[in-house]
């Protein structure tokens, strides 16, 4: 694929995945329209709608926030922003058919946090775009998730992300203690070379990218100007995220495949959220050019999207990675969960003129090695 076509391909792919969720919710018909497929004995229907909305928003928010677009893409971005604001109203209005569950059972804390992360990533368009009534509704919904107590795992970041959104919304009752606690704990759970445990244990999965590192970076960056302890931690989290993003890039094979390992693999290319975020925030390692990261991620997205069976007949995602593979899904995964794949689209928050989009096609690391190029050796980081 030519370099000039990459951005359009990303936007078109994002549109195919995200628009069914956002258009249905904006019209108050998400609950009736979206199927809830799950594999196992756990009924996920009470949580599926918030899962789909929060995870979609988490990934597309930087694109919603972007200024300076023109033409068809700007028209689409503006349409999406209005759909999201209507969706926020329908999700948090108790009289709405699509009013969502933010507080009953454990799962709503997870997706309240993904929704909050979307707000944190688009404070001007989304937080700034709310009228007073919607602001009150959203804040109340986020607060209601506080009744869910997280265990000693990545879940403590969900509580912290909810408080981060409340802080950016100007709510005076945000809880800085929850934020400090989560960041301190992950400092203790660091295993080295850019990788954290999910709690004390180390898991060979993609949760460092699904949740841990993106939230650590964004939470600490938000509170660094306000809190001296967090100010000291923020650059440490960023350095480790840069290293982890470098490791992710090296996992993409010359053909655009990646290792299918660990839990929640059905989130598809959401496993590469931290690589896309590192590109978005210009914190890639010096050894990675933005253009080669674009090419690697494009190959990855294209490889998965070419698989038949990713979508049902109405355009909703199916359980699996390359098509419909429900046996890969844990009992806690359902149709709504799958929309965390949208996290790969974070780099759409960069302008078309940014080197990530404007640079000529380049081989990524695995392609360079497979082609016989001589590269600098890899090395671990210590801190």
VONUMI-980408 format. One record per residue (C-alpha): x, y, z; residue number from 1; residue in one letter. Coordinates in Angstrom, 1 decimal, padded with zeros to 4 digits. Each point is the difference from the previous one (the first is absolute). Example, Ala and Ser with C-alpha at 12.3 -4.5 7.8 and 13.67 -1.06 7.14 Angstrom:
# residues 2
+--------+--------+--------+-----+------+
:     px :     py :     pz : seq : type :
+--------+--------+--------+-----+------+
:  012.3 : -004.5 :  007.8 :   1 :    A :
:  001.4 :  003.4 : -000.7 :   2 :    S :
+--------+--------+--------+-----+------+
//
This chain:
# residues 383
+--------+--------+--------+-----+------+
:     px :     py :     pz : seq : type :
+--------+--------+--------+-----+------+
:  000.0 :  000.0 :  000.0 :   1 :    X :
:  001.4 :  003.4 : -000.9 :   2 :    X :
:  000.8 :  002.4 :  002.8 :   3 :    X :
: -002.6 :  002.6 : -001.0 :   4 :    X :
: -002.7 : -002.6 :  000.3 :   5 :    X :
:  000.8 : -001.2 :  003.5 :   6 :    X :
: -001.9 :  002.7 :  001.9 :   7 :    X :
: -003.1 : -000.5 : -002.1 :   8 :    X :
:  000.2 : -003.7 :  000.6 :   9 :    X :
:  000.2 :  000.6 :  003.8 :  10 :    X :
: -002.9 :  002.4 :  000.0 :  11 :    X :
: -002.1 : -002.3 : -002.1 :  12 :    X :
:  000.8 : -003.0 :  002.2 :  13 :    X :
: -000.7 :  002.0 :  003.2 :  14 :    X :
: -003.3 :  001.1 : -001.6 :  15 :    X :
: -001.0 : -003.6 : -000.8 :  16 :    X :
:  000.6 : -001.1 :  003.6 :  17 :    X :
: -001.1 :  003.0 :  002.0 :  18 :    X :
: -002.9 :  001.5 : -001.8 :  19 :    X :
: -002.5 : -002.8 :  000.7 :  20 :    X :
:  000.5 :  000.6 :  003.7 :  21 :    X :
: -000.1 :  003.8 : -000.1 :  22 :    X :
: -002.8 :  000.4 : -002.5 :  23 :    X :
: -002.3 : -002.5 :  001.9 :  24 :    X :
:  000.8 :  001.6 :  003.4 :  25 :    X :
: -000.6 :  003.5 : -001.4 :  26 :    X :
: -003.4 : -001.1 : -001.1 :  27 :    X :
: -000.8 : -001.8 :  003.3 :  28 :    X :
: -000.1 : -003.4 : -001.6 :  29 :    X :
:  003.3 : -001.6 :  001.0 :  30 :    X :
: -001.6 : -002.4 :  002.6 :  31 :    X :
: -002.5 : -001.3 : -002.6 :  32 :    X :
:  002.4 : -000.1 : -002.9 :  33 :    X :
:  003.3 : -001.4 :  001.2 :  34 :    X :
:  000.2 : -003.8 :  000.4 :  35 :    X :
:  001.7 : -001.3 :  003.2 :  36 :    X :
:  002.0 : -003.0 : -000.9 :  37 :    X :
:  002.0 : -001.6 :  002.8 :  38 :    X :
:  001.7 : -003.4 :  000.4 :  39 :    X :
: -000.7 : -001.6 :  003.4 :  40 :    X :
: -002.4 :  000.1 :  002.8 :  41 :    X :
:  000.4 :  003.6 :  001.1 :  42 :    X :
: -002.9 :  002.2 : -001.2 :  43 :    X :
:  001.7 :  003.2 : -001.3 :  44 :    X :
: -003.2 :  001.8 : -001.2 :  45 :    X :
: -000.1 :  002.4 :  003.0 :  46 :    X :
:  003.4 :  001.4 : -000.9 :  47 :    X :
:  000.3 : -000.3 : -003.8 :  48 :    X :
: -001.2 :  003.5 : -001.0 :  49 :    X :
:  002.3 :  001.9 :  002.2 :  50 :    X :
:  002.8 : -002.3 : -001.0 :  51 :    X :
: -000.6 :  000.9 : -003.7 :  52 :    X :
: -000.3 :  003.7 :  000.5 :  53 :    X :
:  002.8 :  000.5 :  002.5 :  54 :    X :
:  002.5 : -002.0 : -002.0 :  55 :    X :
: -000.9 :  001.6 : -003.3 :  56 :    X :
:  000.3 :  003.5 :  001.5 :  57 :    X :
:  003.3 : -000.9 :  001.6 :  58 :    X :
:  001.6 : -000.6 : -003.4 :  59 :    X :
: -001.5 :  002.7 : -002.2 :  60 :    X :
:  000.1 :  002.9 :  002.4 :  61 :    X :
:  003.3 :  001.5 : -001.2 :  62 :    X :
: -001.4 :  000.1 : -003.5 :  63 :    X :
: -003.1 :  001.8 :  001.3 :  64 :    X :
:  002.3 :  002.5 :  001.7 :  65 :    X :
:  002.0 :  000.7 : -003.1 :  66 :    X :
: -000.2 :  003.5 : -001.6 :  67 :    X :
:  001.0 :  001.0 : -003.5 :  68 :    X :
: -001.6 : -002.7 : -002.0 :  69 :    X :
: -001.9 :  000.8 : -003.2 :  70 :    X :
: -002.3 : -001.6 : -002.5 :  71 :    X :
: -001.6 : -003.4 :  000.4 :  72 :    X :
:  002.0 : -001.0 :  003.0 :  73 :    X :
: -000.9 :  003.2 :  001.9 :  74 :    X :
: -003.6 : -000.5 : -000.8 :  75 :    X :
:  000.2 : -003.5 :  001.4 :  76 :    X :
:  001.9 :  001.1 :  003.1 :  77 :    X :
: -002.6 :  002.7 :  000.7 :  78 :    X :
: -002.9 : -002.5 : -000.5 :  79 :    X :
:  001.7 : -002.5 :  002.4 :  80 :    X :
:  000.5 :  002.7 :  002.6 :  81 :    X :
: -003.7 :  000.8 :  000.0 :  82 :    X :
: -001.0 : -003.6 :  000.1 :  83 :    X :
:  002.3 : -000.6 :  003.0 :  84 :    X :
: -001.5 :  003.0 :  001.9 :  85 :    X :
: -003.5 : -001.3 : -000.7 :  86 :    X :
:  001.2 : -003.5 :  001.0 :  87 :    X :
:  001.3 :  001.4 :  003.3 :  88 :    X :
: -003.4 :  001.5 :  000.7 :  89 :    X :
: -001.8 : -003.3 : -000.8 :  90 :    X :
:  002.4 : -002.1 :  002.0 :  91 :    X :
: -000.3 :  002.2 :  003.1 :  92 :    X :
: -003.7 :  001.1 : -000.1 :  93 :    X :
: -002.0 : -002.3 :  002.3 :  94 :    X :
: -003.1 :  000.5 : -002.2 :  95 :    X :
:  001.8 : -001.2 : -003.1 :  96 :    X :
: -000.5 : -003.5 : -001.6 :  97 :    X :
:  003.8 : -000.2 : -000.2 :  98 :    X :
:  000.7 :  001.1 :  003.6 :  99 :    X :
:  003.1 : -002.0 :  001.0 : 100 :    X :
:  001.0 : -001.9 :  003.1 : 101 :    X :
:  002.9 :  001.8 :  001.7 : 102 :    X :
: -000.3 : -001.5 :  003.4 : 103 :    X :
: -001.6 : -003.5 :  000.3 : 104 :    X :
:  002.4 : -002.9 : -000.1 : 105 :    X :
:  003.8 :  000.3 : -000.3 : 106 :    X :
:  000.3 :  000.5 : -003.8 : 107 :    X :
: -001.4 :  003.6 : -000.2 : 108 :    X :
:  003.1 :  001.4 :  001.7 : 109 :    X :
:  002.1 : -001.3 : -002.9 : 110 :    X :
: -002.0 :  001.7 : -002.7 : 111 :    X :
: -000.7 :  003.2 :  002.0 : 112 :    X :
:  003.7 :  000.3 : -000.1 : 113 :    X :
:  000.3 : -000.6 : -003.7 : 114 :    X :
: -002.7 :  002.7 : -000.5 : 115 :    X :
:  001.9 :  002.3 :  002.4 : 116 :    X :
:  003.2 : -000.6 : -002.0 : 117 :    X :
: -001.8 :  001.1 : -003.1 : 118 :    X :
: -001.0 :  003.3 :  001.7 : 119 :    X :
:  003.6 :  000.5 :  001.3 : 120 :    X :
:  001.2 : -000.5 : -003.6 : 121 :    X :
: -002.4 :  002.6 : -001.4 : 122 :    X :
: -000.5 :  002.7 :  002.6 : 123 :    X :
: -000.8 :  002.8 : -002.4 : 124 :    X :
: -002.5 : -001.7 : -002.3 : 125 :    X :
: -001.7 : -002.3 :  002.6 : 126 :    X :
:  000.3 :  001.5 :  003.4 : 127 :    X :
: -000.1 :  003.5 : -001.5 : 128 :    X :
: -002.9 : -001.0 : -002.2 : 129 :    X :
: -002.3 : -001.0 :  002.8 : 130 :    X :
: -002.8 :  002.3 :  001.1 : 131 :    X :
: -000.7 :  000.4 :  003.7 : 132 :    X :
: -002.6 : -002.8 :  000.2 : 133 :    X :
:  002.2 : -002.5 : -001.9 : 134 :    X :
:  003.0 :  000.9 :  002.2 : 135 :    X :
: -002.0 : -000.8 :  003.1 : 136 :    X :
: -001.3 : -003.3 : -001.4 : 137 :    X :
:  003.4 : -001.2 : -001.1 : 138 :    X :
:  001.7 :  001.0 :  003.3 : 139 :    X :
: -002.8 : -001.8 :  001.9 : 140 :    X :
:  000.4 : -003.1 : -002.0 : 141 :    X :
:  003.8 : -000.1 :  000.5 : 142 :    X :
: -000.4 :  000.6 :  003.7 : 143 :    X :
: -002.4 : -002.9 :  000.3 : 144 :    X :
:  002.7 : -002.4 : -001.0 : 145 :    X :
:  001.8 :  000.7 :  003.2 : 146 :    X :
: -002.0 : -002.6 :  001.9 : 147 :    X :
:  002.0 : -002.7 : -001.9 : 148 :    X :
:  003.2 : -000.8 :  001.9 : 149 :    X :
:  002.8 : -001.1 : -002.3 : 150 :    X :
:  002.3 : -002.9 :  000.9 : 151 :    X :
:  003.8 :  000.2 :  000.0 : 152 :    X :
:  000.5 : -000.1 : -003.8 : 153 :    X :
: -000.4 :  002.3 : -003.0 : 154 :    X :
: -003.4 :  000.8 :  001.4 : 155 :    X :
:  001.4 :  002.6 :  002.4 : 156 :    X :
:  000.7 :  002.1 : -003.1 : 157 :    X :
: -003.6 : -000.1 : -000.9 : 158 :    X :
: -000.9 :  001.8 :  003.2 : 159 :    X :
:  002.8 :  002.5 : -000.5 : 160 :    X :
: -001.1 :  000.7 : -003.6 : 161 :    X :
: -003.5 :  000.8 :  001.1 : 162 :    X :
:  001.4 :  002.5 :  002.5 : 163 :    X :
:  002.2 :  001.5 : -002.8 : 164 :    X :
: -003.0 :  000.7 : -002.2 : 165 :    X :
: -001.9 :  001.5 :  003.0 : 166 :    X :
:  003.1 :  002.3 :  000.6 : 167 :    X :
:  000.1 :  001.2 : -003.6 : 168 :    X :
: -003.7 :  000.6 :  000.1 : 169 :    X :
:  000.6 :  002.4 :  002.9 : 170 :    X :
: -001.8 : -002.1 :  002.6 : 171 :    X :
:  001.4 :  001.0 :  003.4 : 172 :    X :
: -000.6 : -003.4 :  001.7 : 173 :    X :
:  002.5 : -001.9 : -002.2 : 174 :    X :
:  001.9 : -002.5 :  002.2 : 175 :    X :
:  003.8 :  000.6 : -000.3 : 176 :    X :
:  000.6 : -002.8 :  002.5 : 177 :    X :
: -001.2 : -002.6 : -002.5 : 178 :    X :
:  002.3 :  001.4 : -002.6 : 179 :    X :
:  003.1 :  000.1 :  002.2 : 180 :    X :
: -000.7 : -003.5 :  001.2 : 181 :    X :
: -000.3 : -001.5 : -003.5 : 182 :    X :
:  003.2 :  001.7 : -001.2 : 183 :    X :
:  002.0 : -001.0 :  003.1 : 184 :    X :
: -001.2 : -003.6 : -000.3 : 185 :    X :
:  001.2 : -000.3 : -003.6 : 186 :    X :
:  003.3 :  001.4 :  000.9 : 187 :    X :
:  000.3 : -003.0 :  002.3 : 188 :    X :
: -001.3 : -002.4 : -002.6 : 189 :    X :
:  002.6 :  001.0 : -002.6 : 190 :    X :
:  001.9 : -003.1 : -001.2 : 191 :    X :
:  002.7 :  001.7 : -002.1 : 192 :    X :
:  000.7 :  000.8 : -003.6 : 193 :    X :
: -003.2 :  001.9 : -000.6 : 194 :    X :
: -002.4 : -002.6 :  001.3 : 195 :    X :
: -002.3 :  000.0 :  003.1 : 196 :    X :
: -001.7 : -002.8 :  001.8 : 197 :    X :
: -003.8 :  000.0 :  000.0 : 198 :    X :
:  000.1 :  000.2 :  003.8 : 199 :    X :
:  003.0 : -001.8 :  001.5 : 200 :    X :
:  000.0 : -002.9 : -002.6 : 201 :    X :
:  001.3 :  000.3 : -003.5 : 202 :    X :
: -002.4 : -001.1 : -002.8 : 203 :    X :
:  001.2 : -000.7 : -003.5 : 204 :    X :
: -002.9 :  001.9 : -001.7 : 205 :    X :
: -000.6 :  003.4 : -001.4 : 206 :    X :
: -001.5 :  001.8 :  003.1 : 207 :    X :
:  003.0 :  002.3 :  000.1 : 208 :    X :
: -001.4 :  001.4 : -003.3 : 209 :    X :
: -003.8 : -000.6 :  000.5 : 210 :    X :
:  000.0 :  001.9 :  003.3 : 211 :    X :
:  003.1 :  000.4 :  002.1 : 212 :    X :
:  002.5 :  002.2 : -001.8 : 213 :    X :
: -002.5 :  002.3 : -001.9 : 214 :    X :
: -001.8 :  000.7 :  003.3 : 215 :    X :
:  003.2 :  000.5 :  002.0 : 216 :    X :
:  001.2 :  002.5 : -002.6 : 217 :    X :
: -003.2 :  002.0 : -000.3 : 218 :    X :
: -000.9 :  000.0 :  003.7 : 219 :    X :
:  003.5 :  001.1 :  001.1 : 220 :    X :
:  000.3 :  002.6 : -002.7 : 221 :    X :
: -003.4 :  001.5 :  001.0 : 222 :    X :
:  000.9 :  000.3 :  003.7 : 223 :    X :
:  003.7 :  000.8 : -000.3 : 224 :    X :
: -000.6 :  003.8 :  000.1 : 225 :    X :
: -002.1 : -000.3 :  003.2 : 226 :    X :
:  001.9 : -002.5 :  002.1 : 227 :    X :
:  003.8 : -000.1 :  000.6 : 228 :    X :
:  000.1 : -003.8 :  000.6 : 229 :    X :
: -001.8 : -000.7 : -003.3 : 230 :    X :
:  002.2 :  002.5 : -001.7 : 231 :    X :
:  003.0 : -002.1 :  000.8 : 232 :    X :
: -001.7 : -003.2 : -001.1 : 233 :    X :
: -001.3 :  001.3 : -003.4 : 234 :    X :
:  003.3 :  000.0 : -001.9 : 235 :    X :
:  000.8 : -003.5 :  001.3 : 236 :    X :
: -003.3 : -001.4 : -001.3 : 237 :    X :
:  000.7 :  001.7 : -003.3 : 238 :    X :
:  003.5 : -001.5 : -000.4 : 239 :    X :
: -001.4 : -003.4 :  000.7 : 240 :    X :
: -002.8 :  000.5 : -002.4 : 241 :    X :
:  002.4 :  000.9 : -002.7 : 242 :    X :
:  001.9 : -003.2 :  000.5 : 243 :    X :
: -003.2 : -002.1 :  000.1 : 244 :    X :
: -001.2 :  001.6 : -003.2 : 245 :    X :
:  003.3 : -001.0 : -001.6 : 246 :    X :
: -000.5 : -003.6 :  001.1 : 247 :    X :
: -003.5 :  000.0 : -001.5 : 248 :    X :
:  001.4 :  001.2 : -003.4 : 249 :    X :
:  002.4 : -002.9 :  000.0 : 250 :    X :
: -002.9 : -002.5 :  000.4 : 251 :    X :
: -001.5 :  000.9 : -003.4 : 252 :    X :
:  001.3 : -002.6 : -002.4 : 253 :    X :
:  001.1 :  000.8 : -003.6 : 254 :    X :
: -003.5 : -001.2 : -001.2 : 255 :    X :
: -001.9 :  002.1 :  002.6 : 256 :    X :
: -000.8 : -002.8 :  002.5 : 257 :    X :
:  000.7 :  000.1 :  003.7 : 258 :    X :
:  000.2 : -002.6 :  002.8 : 259 :    X :
: -003.4 : -001.2 :  001.2 : 260 :    X :
:  000.7 : -000.4 :  003.7 : 261 :    X :
: -001.7 :  000.8 :  003.3 : 262 :    X :
: -003.4 :  000.9 :  001.0 : 263 :    X :
: -002.4 :  002.4 : -001.8 : 264 :    X :
:  001.6 : -000.7 : -003.3 : 265 :    X :
: -003.3 :  000.6 : -001.7 : 266 :    X :
:  000.6 :  003.8 :  000.4 : 267 :    X :
:  001.9 : -000.5 : -003.2 : 268 :    X :
:  002.3 :  002.9 : -001.0 : 269 :    X :
: -001.0 :  001.8 :  003.2 : 270 :    X :
:  003.1 : -001.9 :  001.3 : 271 :    X :
:  002.1 :  002.7 : -001.7 : 272 :    X :
: -001.6 :  003.0 :  001.8 : 273 :    X :
:  003.2 :  001.1 :  001.6 : 274 :    X :
:  001.9 :  000.0 : -003.2 : 275 :    X :
: -002.6 :  002.2 : -001.6 : 276 :    X :
:  000.0 :  002.2 :  003.0 : 277 :    X :
:  003.7 :  000.4 :  000.0 : 278 :    X :
: -000.2 :  001.1 : -003.7 : 279 :    X :
: -002.9 :  002.4 :  000.9 : 280 :    X :
:  002.0 :  001.6 :  002.8 : 281 :    X :
:  003.4 :  000.0 : -001.8 : 282 :    X :
:  001.6 : -002.2 :  002.7 : 283 :    X :
:  001.2 : -002.7 : -002.4 : 284 :    X :
:  003.5 : -001.4 :  000.6 : 285 :    X :
:  002.7 :  001.7 : -002.1 : 286 :    X :
:  000.4 : -003.3 : -001.9 : 287 :    X :
: -003.5 :  000.1 : -001.4 : 288 :    X :
: -001.0 :  002.4 : -002.7 : 289 :    X :
: -003.7 :  001.1 :  000.1 : 290 :    X :
: -000.5 : -001.2 : -003.6 : 291 :    X :
:  001.3 : -003.5 :  000.8 : 292 :    X :
: -002.4 : -000.2 :  002.9 : 293 :    X :
: -002.9 :  001.1 : -002.3 : 294 :    X :
:  000.9 : -002.7 : -002.5 : 295 :    X :
:  000.3 : -002.7 :  002.7 : 296 :    X :
: -003.4 :  000.9 :  001.5 : 297 :    X :
: -001.6 :  000.3 : -003.4 : 298 :    X :
:  001.2 : -003.5 : -000.9 : 299 :    X :
: -001.3 : -001.3 :  003.3 : 300 :    X :
: -003.4 :  001.6 : -000.5 : 301 :    X :
: -000.3 : -001.1 : -003.6 : 302 :    X :
:  000.9 : -003.6 :  000.8 : 303 :    X :
: -002.7 : -000.3 :  002.6 : 304 :    X :
: -002.6 :  001.9 : -002.0 : 305 :    X :
:  000.5 : -002.3 : -003.0 : 306 :    X :
: -001.2 : -003.0 :  002.0 : 307 :    X :
: -003.6 : -001.1 : -000.9 : 308 :    X :
: -002.4 : -000.1 :  002.9 : 309 :    X :
:  001.2 :  002.9 :  002.1 : 310 :    X :
: -003.5 :  001.6 : -000.2 : 311 :    X :
: -003.5 : -001.4 :  000.0 : 312 :    X :
: -002.5 :  000.7 : -002.7 : 313 :    X :
: -000.9 :  003.4 :  001.6 : 314 :    X :
:  003.6 :  001.2 :  000.5 : 315 :    X :
:  000.5 : -000.9 :  003.6 : 316 :    X :
:  003.4 : -001.5 :  001.1 : 317 :    X :
:  000.1 : -003.8 :  000.7 : 318 :    X :
:  002.1 : -001.7 :  002.7 : 319 :    X :
:  003.4 : -001.0 : -001.4 : 320 :    X :
:  003.2 :  001.5 : -001.4 : 321 :    X :
:  000.1 : -001.1 : -003.7 : 322 :    X :
: -003.8 : -000.4 : -000.5 : 323 :    X :
: -002.5 : -001.7 :  002.2 : 324 :    X :
:  001.9 : -002.1 :  002.6 : 325 :    X :
: -002.1 : -000.1 :  003.1 : 326 :    X :
:  002.2 : -002.6 :  001.7 : 327 :    X :
:  002.7 :  002.7 :  000.4 : 328 :    X :
: -002.3 :  002.1 :  002.3 : 329 :    X :
:  000.0 : -000.1 :  003.7 : 330 :    X :
: -003.4 : -000.2 :  001.8 : 331 :    X :
:  000.3 :  003.8 :  000.9 : 332 :    X :
:  000.2 :  001.0 : -003.7 : 333 :    X :
: -003.1 :  000.8 : -002.1 : 334 :    X :
: -000.8 :  002.0 : -003.1 : 335 :    X :
:  000.4 :  003.3 :  001.8 : 336 :    X :
:  003.5 : -000.9 :  001.4 : 337 :    X :
:  001.4 : -000.4 : -003.5 : 338 :    X :
: -000.2 :  003.7 : -000.8 : 339 :    X :
:  003.3 :  000.6 :  001.9 : 340 :    X :
:  001.5 : -000.8 : -003.4 : 341 :    X :
: -000.7 :  003.7 : -000.7 : 342 :    X :
:  002.9 :  000.9 :  002.2 : 343 :    X :
:  002.4 : -000.6 : -003.0 : 344 :    X :
: -001.5 :  003.1 : -001.7 : 345 :    X :
:  001.5 :  002.5 :  002.5 : 346 :    X :
:  002.5 :  001.2 : -002.5 : 347 :    X :
: -002.8 :  001.5 : -002.1 : 348 :    X :
:  000.2 :  002.8 :  002.5 : 349 :    X :
:  003.2 :  001.1 : -001.9 : 350 :    X :
: -000.5 :  002.4 : -002.8 : 351 :    X :
:  000.4 : -001.3 : -003.6 : 352 :    X :
:  003.2 :  002.2 : -000.2 : 353 :    X :
:  001.6 : -001.8 :  002.9 : 354 :    X :
:  003.0 : -002.2 : -001.0 : 355 :    X :
: -002.0 : -003.0 :  001.2 : 356 :    X :
: -002.4 :  000.5 : -002.9 : 357 :    X :
:  002.1 :  002.0 : -002.5 : 358 :    X :
:  003.2 : -002.2 :  000.0 : 359 :    X :
:  000.7 : -002.4 : -002.8 : 360 :    X :
: -000.6 : -003.7 :  000.6 : 361 :    X :
:  002.7 : -001.7 :  002.0 : 362 :    X :
:  000.7 : -003.5 :  001.1 : 363 :    X :
: -000.6 : -000.7 :  003.7 : 364 :    X :
:  002.5 : -001.8 :  002.2 : 365 :    X :
: -001.0 : -003.6 : -000.8 : 366 :    X :
: -000.1 :  000.8 : -003.7 : 367 :    X :
:  003.4 :  001.6 :  000.1 : 368 :    X :
:  001.6 : -003.0 :  001.7 : 369 :    X :
: -001.7 : -002.5 : -002.3 : 370 :    X :
:  001.3 :  002.0 : -003.0 : 371 :    X :
:  003.5 : -000.3 :  001.3 : 372 :    X :
:  000.5 :  003.6 :  001.1 : 373 :    X :
:  002.6 :  000.7 :  002.7 : 374 :    X :
: -001.6 :  001.6 :  003.0 : 375 :    X :
:  001.3 :  001.2 :  003.4 : 376 :    X :
: -000.4 : -002.6 :  002.6 : 377 :    X :
: -002.9 :  000.2 :  002.5 : 378 :    X :
:  000.7 :  000.7 :  003.7 : 379 :    X :
: -002.0 :  000.1 :  003.2 : 380 :    X :
: -000.6 :  003.1 :  002.1 : 381 :    X :
:  000.7 :  000.3 :  003.7 : 382 :    X :
: -001.3 :  002.7 :  002.4 : 383 :    X :
+--------+--------+--------+-----+------+
//
